[in-house]
Amino acid sequence: MKRIVVKVGTNVLSQDNGLLDITTISHLVDQIVQLKTEGIEVILVSSGAVGAGRPMLKLSKNINKVVKRQVYSSIGQIKLMNTYSQLFQNYGLFCGQVLATKEDFRDRGHYVNMRNCFQALLQDKIVPIVNENDVVSVSELMFTDNDELAGLIASMINADALIILSNIDGVFDGHPDKADSQVVRKIEADDKTLLDAIAPTKSSFGRGGMNTKFRIAQKAAKVGINTYIGNGKKANTLLSILNGTFEGTQFVARKTVSNMKKWIAYNNLERKGAIYINKGAVDALKSTKQISSLLPIGVVKLKGEFKKGDLVEILNENGKAIGLGITQYGFDRAENYLGKKGKKALVHYDYLFLH
């Protein structure tokens, strides 16, 4: 591994009373320093700003949840970054703070600018630390949680691995509280059989849960990023991945895909339309024996007034979403070509991502 993204959740960084767990944070820093010493570039996606701010200030019960989150984050982010800064400074390293919202990733221009920012920060003596900008994020601008943000960044910078640190050991084959439940060591990118075994609960202080982590991990694996879910409260979890003693869950990566396909997979653009395709087209697109573009002959129905270059959803005849793509021409021409042979691909393979 040459480049990794480490995401650490609020429950890892906090004590049971909500205060920052300095011992755990210090150990995390020690591990990241060791990784950098071995020549590995590390981006840290850190939750904890709201949790750090909550014990510092008591707000009126009349203030709504969104405003409380904004206030706690604004004061907690300073405390959190000061903690990281002091700990990394002991090793002669600097912290580079990046606060992001979904808006920063919505178009290709913003996406490339953000990627260039990370490339500049990945210097020997800098550790980029990323968090969602909770101060300005409201409902539609919010990520599901920092797991989603970490997955997006890992894809953007072509990371070799995404490591998600939680306060449990990994994905279990049953409820974690049951004595006979065991950690699943490896999960393939397309294997969703374990989703039913995951409890639909969220963490004590954070917004996400294991269900979200599972989905993000599989998505990252599909675009070629080995993803790990492990216990950040245990000693040397990060280092154990490198030395082969990791005891959590690995999501096994597929063959890596192009930067454009990664952008399509993770983008937050509005879908401008929908393309419904027949079984033959579905089978052709999903074939492992050859690569295929989406041709008009396989299209059975169109929705939305999309134009050339718009993002559209691709569905089977039953309405199940199977992927996303960028169109090579608009709705009118596509409608004219509907079901016909020998016509230009509506979505070229290079601009197609299948779920």
VEXNU-876001 format. One record per residue (C-alpha): residue in three letters; x, y, z. Coordinates in nm, 4 decimals. Example, Ala and Ser with C-alpha at 12.3 -4.5 7.8 and 13.67 -1.06 7.14 Angstrom:
<atoms>
ATOM   aa         x         y         z
ATOM  ALA    1.2300   -0.4500    0.7800
ATOM  SER    1.3670   -0.1060    0.7140
</atoms>
This chain:
<atoms>
ATOM   aa         x         y         z
ATOM  MET    0.0000    0.0000    0.0000
ATOM  LYS    0.1242    0.3440   -0.0975
ATOM  ARG   -0.1814    0.5571   -0.0228
ATOM  ILE   -0.4633    0.4969    0.2258
ATOM  VAL   -0.7640    0.6734    0.3730
ATOM  VAL   -0.8362    0.6128    0.7417
ATOM  LYS   -1.1792    0.7006    0.8758
ATOM  VAL   -1.2249    0.7120    1.2520
ATOM  GLY   -1.5677    0.7399    1.4098
ATOM  THR   -1.6914    0.9464    1.7005
ATOM  ASN   -1.7338    0.6397    1.9219
ATOM  VAL   -1.3652    0.5568    1.8779
ATOM  LEU   -1.2542    0.9085    1.9653
ATOM  SER   -1.4884    0.9539    2.2614
ATOM  GLN   -1.5170    0.8188    2.6125
ATOM  ASP   -1.8506    0.6894    2.7407
ATOM  ASN   -1.9239    1.0361    2.8825
ATOM  GLY   -1.8726    1.2024    2.5428
ATOM  LEU   -1.5371    1.3624    2.6246
ATOM  LEU   -1.2459    1.3102    2.3853
ATOM  ASP   -1.0492    0.9904    2.4523
ATOM  ILE   -0.6962    1.1321    2.4412
ATOM  THR   -0.5345    0.7920    2.4947
ATOM  THR   -0.7032    0.6424    2.1873
ATOM  ILE   -0.6390    0.9518    1.9758
ATOM  SER   -0.2731    0.9501    2.0772
ATOM  HIS   -0.2385    0.5837    1.9791
ATOM  LEU   -0.4065    0.6550    1.6444
ATOM  VAL   -0.1541    0.9321    1.5801
ATOM  ASP    0.1338    0.6986    1.6730
ATOM  GLN    0.0136    0.4449    1.4148
ATOM  ILE   -0.0285    0.7050    1.1388
ATOM  VAL    0.3229    0.8324    1.2057
ATOM  GLN    0.4523    0.4756    1.1738
ATOM  LEU    0.2712    0.4367    0.8412
ATOM  LYS    0.4215    0.7598    0.7101
ATOM  THR    0.7661    0.6450    0.8272
ATOM  GLU    0.7169    0.3401    0.6018
ATOM  GLY    0.6444    0.5662    0.3044
ATOM  ILE    0.2647    0.5408    0.3052
ATOM  GLU    0.0561    0.8509    0.2318
ATOM  VAL   -0.2322    0.8846    0.4779
ATOM  ILE   -0.5486    1.0941    0.4723
ATOM  LEU   -0.7403    1.0901    0.8004
ATOM  VAL   -1.1177    1.1403    0.7894
ATOM  SER   -1.2053    1.2193    1.1475
ATOM  SER   -1.5428    1.2518    1.3104
ATOM  GLY   -1.5676    1.3906    1.6617
ATOM  ALA   -1.6184    1.7661    1.6255
ATOM  VAL   -1.9775    1.7593    1.7502
ATOM  GLY   -1.8833    1.5149    2.0261
ATOM  ALA   -1.5911    1.7350    2.1293
ATOM  GLY   -1.8100    2.0433    2.1440
ATOM  ARG   -2.1105    1.8959    2.3232
ATOM  PRO   -1.9533    1.8692    2.6729
ATOM  MET   -1.8103    2.2224    2.6436
ATOM  LEU   -2.1375    2.4118    2.6219
ATOM  LYS   -2.4925    2.3583    2.7435
ATOM  LEU   -2.7472    2.4880    2.4930
ATOM  SER   -3.1133    2.5660    2.5478
ATOM  LYS   -3.3579    2.2813    2.4867
ATOM  ASN   -3.5535    2.5168    2.2603
ATOM  ILE   -3.2777    2.5198    1.9957
ATOM  ASN   -3.3463    2.2728    1.7149
ATOM  LYS   -3.1155    1.9787    1.6456
ATOM  VAL   -2.9569    2.1206    1.3297
ATOM  VAL   -2.8585    2.4459    1.5000
ATOM  LYS   -2.7239    2.2558    1.8031
ATOM  ARG   -2.5131    2.0417    1.5734
ATOM  GLN   -2.3769    2.3518    1.4014
ATOM  VAL   -2.2845    2.5213    1.7298
ATOM  TYR   -2.1272    2.2137    1.8862
ATOM  SER   -1.9301    2.1492    1.5686
ATOM  SER   -1.8018    2.5059    1.5422
ATOM  ILE   -1.6448    2.4986    1.8895
ATOM  GLY   -1.5614    2.1277    1.8912
ATOM  GLN   -1.3724    2.1319    1.5615
ATOM  ILE   -1.1175    2.3738    1.7098
ATOM  LYS   -1.0659    2.1508    2.0124
ATOM  LEU   -1.0375    1.8384    1.7974
ATOM  MET   -0.7843    1.9907    1.5560
ATOM  ASN   -0.5802    2.1392    1.8398
ATOM  THR   -0.5578    1.7902    1.9911
ATOM  TYR   -0.4407    1.6378    1.6632
ATOM  SER   -0.2037    1.9284    1.5962
ATOM  GLN   -0.0306    1.8970    1.9329
ATOM  LEU    0.0081    1.5190    1.9008
ATOM  PHE    0.1435    1.5251    1.5443
ATOM  GLN    0.3705    1.8176    1.6323
ATOM  ASN    0.5556    1.5872    1.8701
ATOM  TYR    0.6754    1.4035    1.5592
ATOM  GLY    0.7499    1.7172    1.3599
ATOM  LEU    0.4368    1.6796    1.1430
ATOM  PHE    0.1734    1.9352    1.0426
ATOM  CYS   -0.2028    1.8896    1.0124
ATOM  GLY   -0.3869    2.0177    0.7061
ATOM  GLN   -0.7573    2.0743    0.7778
ATOM  VAL   -1.0172    2.0113    0.5050
ATOM  LEU   -1.3864    2.0712    0.5779
ATOM  ALA   -1.6247    1.9477    0.3092
ATOM  THR   -1.9910    1.9346    0.2109
ATOM  LYS   -2.1619    1.7404   -0.0686
ATOM  GLU   -2.1685    2.0608   -0.2709
ATOM  ASP   -1.7889    2.0393   -0.3054
ATOM  PHE   -1.8217    1.7169   -0.5088
ATOM  ARG   -2.1292    1.7784   -0.7216
ATOM  ASP   -1.9712    1.8721   -1.0528
ATOM  ARG   -1.6594    1.7555   -1.2297
ATOM  GLY   -1.4826    2.0924   -1.1882
ATOM  HIS   -1.5262    2.0981   -0.8108
ATOM  TYR   -1.4288    1.7321   -0.7945
ATOM  VAL   -1.1003    1.7887   -0.9794
ATOM  ASN   -1.0209    2.0964   -0.7669
ATOM  MET   -1.0735    1.8972   -0.4492
ATOM  ARG   -0.8544    1.6163   -0.5820
ATOM  ASN   -0.5780    1.8663   -0.6650
ATOM  CYS   -0.6047    2.0025   -0.3104
ATOM  PHE   -0.5430    1.6575   -0.1639
ATOM  GLN   -0.2546    1.5934   -0.4007
ATOM  ALA   -0.0902    1.9131   -0.2749
ATOM  LEU   -0.1474    1.8174    0.0893
ATOM  LEU    0.0000    1.4698    0.0540
ATOM  GLN    0.3484    1.5873    0.1399
ATOM  ASP    0.5962    1.4142    0.3709
ATOM  LYS    0.5330    1.6366    0.6721
ATOM  ILE    0.1572    1.6946    0.6319
ATOM  VAL   -0.1328    1.4795    0.7487
ATOM  PRO   -0.4589    1.5959    0.5815
ATOM  ILE   -0.7464    1.5705    0.8297
ATOM  VAL   -1.0944    1.5821    0.6787
ATOM  ASN   -1.4346    1.6270    0.8383
ATOM  GLU   -1.7778    1.7168    0.7143
ATOM  ASN   -1.8404    2.0883    0.7533
ATOM  ASP   -2.1228    2.0482    1.0050
ATOM  VAL   -2.1320    2.4232    1.0644
ATOM  VAL   -2.2833    2.4883    0.7196
ATOM  SER   -2.4186    2.1430    0.6300
ATOM  VAL   -2.7939    2.1055    0.6473
ATOM  SER   -3.0125    1.8121    0.5395
ATOM  GLU   -2.9619    1.8100    0.1613
ATOM  LEU   -2.5935    1.9056    0.1880
ATOM  MET   -2.5098    1.6432    0.4500
ATOM  PHE   -2.3310    1.3179    0.3818
ATOM  THR   -2.4927    1.0077    0.5310
ATOM  ASP   -2.1973    1.0302    0.7686
ATOM  ASN   -1.8185    1.0464    0.7434
ATOM  ASP   -1.8086    0.6888    0.6114
ATOM  GLU   -1.9623    0.8199    0.2894
ATOM  LEU   -1.7166    1.1109    0.2785
ATOM  ALA   -1.4227    0.8745    0.3350
ATOM  GLY   -1.5351    0.6454    0.0540
ATOM  LEU   -1.5644    0.9381   -0.1831
ATOM  ILE   -1.2155    1.0653   -0.0959
ATOM  ALA   -1.0606    0.7180   -0.1260
ATOM  SER   -1.2077    0.6901   -0.4739
ATOM  MET   -1.1038    1.0423   -0.5697
ATOM  ILE   -0.7360    1.0025   -0.4793
ATOM  ASN   -0.7032    0.6441   -0.6084
ATOM  ALA   -0.6313    0.5081   -0.2614
ATOM  ASP   -0.5020    0.1527   -0.2286
ATOM  ALA   -0.7099    0.0986    0.0827
ATOM  LEU   -0.9929    0.2476    0.2862
ATOM  ILE   -0.9802    0.1647    0.6568
ATOM  ILE   -1.2921    0.2316    0.8642
ATOM  LEU   -1.2291    0.2273    1.2387
ATOM  SER   -1.5327    0.1639    1.4577
ATOM  ASN   -1.5789    0.0542    1.8176
ATOM  ILE   -1.6626   -0.3049    1.7205
ATOM  ASP   -1.4397   -0.5676    1.5619
ATOM  GLY   -1.5967   -0.5796    1.2140
ATOM  VAL   -1.8989   -0.7269    1.0364
ATOM  PHE   -2.0533   -1.0148    1.2319
ATOM  ASP   -2.2530   -1.3063    1.0904
ATOM  GLY   -2.5163   -1.2387    1.3556
ATOM  HIS   -2.5923   -0.9774    1.6178
ATOM  PRO   -2.2614   -0.8750    1.7848
ATOM  ASP   -2.4135   -0.9288    2.1309
ATOM  LYS   -2.4873   -1.2966    2.0635
ATOM  ALA   -2.2250   -1.5376    2.1943
ATOM  ASP   -2.2188   -1.7494    1.8763
ATOM  SER   -2.1728   -1.4518    1.6392
ATOM  GLN   -1.8353   -1.4300    1.4707
ATOM  VAL   -1.6529   -1.1676    1.2689
ATOM  VAL   -1.6621   -1.2344    0.8937
ATOM  ARG   -1.3029   -1.2060    0.7736
ATOM  LYS   -1.3618   -1.1495    0.4018
ATOM  ILE   -1.6615   -1.0258    0.2017
ATOM  GLU   -1.6770   -1.0034   -0.1769
ATOM  ALA   -1.7809   -0.6774   -0.3428
ATOM  ASP   -2.1158   -0.8215   -0.4606
ATOM  ASP   -2.2070   -1.0304   -0.1551
ATOM  LYS   -2.5078   -0.8756    0.0203
ATOM  THR   -2.6166   -1.1878    0.2087
ATOM  LEU   -2.4935   -1.0503    0.5421
ATOM  LEU   -2.6986   -0.7307    0.5284
ATOM  ASP   -2.9948   -0.9050    0.6924
ATOM  ALA   -2.7750   -0.9999    0.9892
ATOM  ILE   -2.6707   -0.6411    1.0579
ATOM  ALA   -2.8688   -0.4638    1.3292
ATOM  PRO   -3.0254   -0.1405    1.1960
ATOM  THR   -2.8939    0.0671    1.4868
ATOM  LYS   -2.6788    0.3771    1.4869
ATOM  SER   -2.3817    0.4543    1.7063
ATOM  SER   -2.4195    0.6384    2.0363
ATOM  PHE   -2.2718    0.9700    1.9249
ATOM  GLY   -2.2368    0.9460    1.5447
ATOM  ARG   -2.4980    0.9443    1.2668
ATOM  GLY   -2.4059    0.6180    1.0983
ATOM  GLY   -2.4119    0.2510    1.1785
ATOM  MET   -2.2780   -0.0807    1.0482
ATOM  ASN   -2.5360   -0.0911    0.7714
ATOM  THR   -2.3924    0.2309    0.6281
ATOM  LYS   -2.0366    0.1057    0.6698
ATOM  PHE   -2.1223   -0.2156    0.4863
ATOM  ARG   -2.2684   -0.0286    0.1880
ATOM  ILE   -1.9779    0.2170    0.1690
ATOM  ALA   -1.7220   -0.0631    0.1987
ATOM  GLN   -1.8796   -0.2631   -0.0821
ATOM  LYS   -1.9021    0.0415   -0.3047
ATOM  ALA   -1.5319    0.1131   -0.2520
ATOM  ALA   -1.4459   -0.2509   -0.3239
ATOM  LYS   -1.6412   -0.2329   -0.6495
ATOM  VAL   -1.4200    0.0488   -0.7784
ATOM  GLY   -1.1002   -0.1345   -0.6847
ATOM  ILE   -1.0277   -0.0265   -0.3267
ATOM  ASN   -0.9631   -0.2913   -0.0609
ATOM  THR   -1.1693   -0.1823    0.2377
ATOM  TYR   -1.1321   -0.2832    0.6007
ATOM  ILE   -1.3629   -0.2422    0.9003
ATOM  GLY   -1.1923   -0.2886    1.2362
ATOM  ASN   -1.1903   -0.1871    1.6007
ATOM  GLY   -1.0136    0.1454    1.6513
ATOM  LYS   -1.0185    0.1017    2.0278
ATOM  LYS   -0.7849   -0.1974    2.0057
ATOM  ALA   -0.4076   -0.1642    1.9874
ATOM  ASN   -0.2344   -0.1383    1.6500
ATOM  THR   -0.5383   -0.2086    1.4325
ATOM  LEU   -0.3980    0.0018    1.1471
ATOM  LEU   -0.0568   -0.1629    1.1623
ATOM  SER   -0.2114   -0.5112    1.1781
ATOM  ILE   -0.3514   -0.4663    0.8271
ATOM  LEU   -0.0011   -0.4211    0.6925
ATOM  ASN    0.1611   -0.7048    0.8878
ATOM  GLY   -0.1126   -0.9595    0.8157
ATOM  THR   -0.2555   -0.9960    1.1662
ATOM  PHE   -0.5772   -0.7958    1.1103
ATOM  GLU   -0.8763   -0.9446    1.2942
ATOM  GLY   -1.1549   -0.7385    1.1393
ATOM  THR   -1.3421   -0.7591    0.8087
ATOM  GLN   -1.1916   -0.7049    0.4643
ATOM  PHE   -1.4056   -0.6223    0.1613
ATOM  VAL   -1.2141   -0.7683   -0.1312
ATOM  ALA   -1.1590   -0.5233   -0.4157
ATOM  ARG   -1.2506   -0.5856   -0.7749
ATOM  LYS   -1.0172   -0.4788   -1.0521
ATOM  THR   -0.9737   -0.1013   -1.0294
ATOM  VAL   -1.1781    0.1191   -1.2627
ATOM  SER   -1.1027    0.4512   -1.4336
ATOM  ASN   -1.1208    0.7868   -1.2572
ATOM  MET   -1.4260    0.8783   -1.4652
ATOM  LYS   -1.6125    0.5647   -1.3572
ATOM  LYS   -1.5205    0.6379   -0.9946
ATOM  TRP   -1.6594    0.9889   -1.0287
ATOM  ILE   -1.9825    0.8548   -1.1782
ATOM  ALA   -2.0128    0.5984   -0.8978
ATOM  TYR   -1.9729    0.8560   -0.6212
ATOM  ASN   -2.1171    1.1742   -0.7689
ATOM  ASN   -2.4140    1.3557   -0.6195
ATOM  LEU   -2.5461    1.5073   -0.9405
ATOM  GLU   -2.9177    1.4998   -1.0090
ATOM  ARG   -3.0175    1.2223   -1.2463
ATOM  LYS   -3.1554    1.3894   -1.5574
ATOM  GLY   -3.3404    1.0860   -1.6815
ATOM  ALA   -3.3757    0.7089   -1.6840
ATOM  ILE   -3.3029    0.4404   -1.9420
ATOM  TYR   -3.4873    0.1083   -1.9180
ATOM  ILE   -3.3165   -0.1858   -2.0892
ATOM  ASN   -3.4135   -0.5427   -2.1756
ATOM  LYS   -3.2633   -0.8621   -2.0334
ATOM  GLY   -3.0294   -0.9074   -2.3275
ATOM  ALA   -2.8783   -0.5657   -2.2691
ATOM  VAL   -2.8470   -0.6306   -1.8942
ATOM  ASP   -2.6658   -0.9582   -1.9600
ATOM  ALA   -2.4344   -0.7942   -2.2134
ATOM  LEU   -2.3396   -0.5112   -1.9771
ATOM  LYS   -2.2759   -0.7483   -1.6881
ATOM  SER   -2.0811   -1.0052   -1.8912
ATOM  THR   -1.7334   -1.0823   -1.7594
ATOM  LYS   -1.6208   -1.2187   -2.0976
ATOM  GLN   -1.6322   -0.8898   -2.2887
ATOM  ILE   -1.6879   -0.5203   -2.2327
ATOM  SER   -2.0033   -0.3656   -2.3766
ATOM  SER   -2.1515   -0.0212   -2.4198
ATOM  LEU   -2.5239    0.0425   -2.3920
ATOM  LEU   -2.6670    0.0307   -2.7456
ATOM  PRO   -3.0126    0.1599   -2.8467
ATOM  ILE   -3.1210   -0.1871   -2.9589
ATOM  GLY   -3.1373   -0.2933   -2.5939
ATOM  VAL   -3.3366    0.0096   -2.4763
ATOM  VAL   -3.7105   -0.0390   -2.4168
ATOM  LYS   -3.8137    0.2908   -2.2566
ATOM  LEU   -3.6791    0.6389   -2.1823
ATOM  LYS   -3.7727    0.8958   -1.9181
ATOM  GLY   -3.6629    1.2559   -1.8710
ATOM  GLU   -3.5514    1.5249   -2.1132
ATOM  PHE   -3.1807    1.4471   -2.0821
ATOM  LYS   -2.9178    1.6066   -2.3040
ATOM  LYS   -2.5765    1.4929   -2.4262
ATOM  GLY   -2.3412    1.4640   -2.1295
ATOM  ASP   -2.6160    1.4289   -1.8676
ATOM  LEU   -2.6081    1.1677   -1.5937
ATOM  VAL   -2.8874    0.9103   -1.6206
ATOM  GLU   -2.9954    0.6072   -1.4229
ATOM  ILE   -3.0035    0.2697   -1.5974
ATOM  LEU   -3.2738    0.0226   -1.4955
ATOM  ASN   -3.3958   -0.3185   -1.6063
ATOM  GLU   -3.7477   -0.3745   -1.7413
ATOM  ASN   -3.8800   -0.4244   -1.3866
ATOM  GLY   -3.7483   -0.0861   -1.2736
ATOM  LYS   -3.4542   -0.2155   -1.0696
ATOM  ALA   -3.1553    0.0199   -1.0876
ATOM  ILE   -2.8464   -0.1526   -1.2256
ATOM  GLY   -2.6139    0.1405   -1.2894
ATOM  LEU   -2.5395    0.4992   -1.3895
ATOM  GLY   -2.4068    0.6473   -1.7087
ATOM  ILE   -2.3338    0.9647   -1.9035
ATOM  THR   -2.5224    0.9960   -2.2309
ATOM  GLN   -2.3555    1.0491   -2.5694
ATOM  TYR   -2.6622    1.2240   -2.7131
ATOM  GLY   -2.9943    1.3660   -2.5993
ATOM  PHE   -3.3457    1.2333   -2.5442
ATOM  ASP   -3.4890    1.3138   -2.8893
ATOM  ARG   -3.2159    1.1283   -3.0779
ATOM  ALA   -3.2268    0.8414   -2.8286
ATOM  GLU   -3.6031    0.8089   -2.8744
ATOM  ASN   -3.5583    0.7998   -3.2522
ATOM  TYR   -3.2970    0.5202   -3.2169
ATOM  LEU   -3.5018    0.3216   -2.9642
ATOM  GLY   -3.4666   -0.0530   -3.0299
ATOM  LYS   -3.2758   -0.0080   -3.3569
ATOM  LYS   -2.9616   -0.1882   -3.4685
ATOM  GLY   -2.6401   -0.0274   -3.5889
ATOM  LYS   -2.6760    0.2973   -3.3953
ATOM  LYS   -2.4167    0.4795   -3.1852
ATOM  ALA   -2.3978    0.3725   -2.8206
ATOM  LEU   -2.6250    0.5764   -2.5972
ATOM  VAL   -2.3869    0.5243   -2.3025
ATOM  HIS   -2.0282    0.4289   -2.3829
ATOM  TYR   -1.8533    0.1707   -2.1642
ATOM  ASP   -1.6002    0.4325   -2.0467
ATOM  TYR   -1.8855    0.6414   -1.9012
ATOM  LEU   -2.0824    0.3562   -1.7483
ATOM  PHE   -2.0805    0.2294   -1.3880
ATOM  LEU   -2.2764   -0.0785   -1.2832
ATOM  HIS   -2.3886   -0.1318   -0.9242
</atoms>
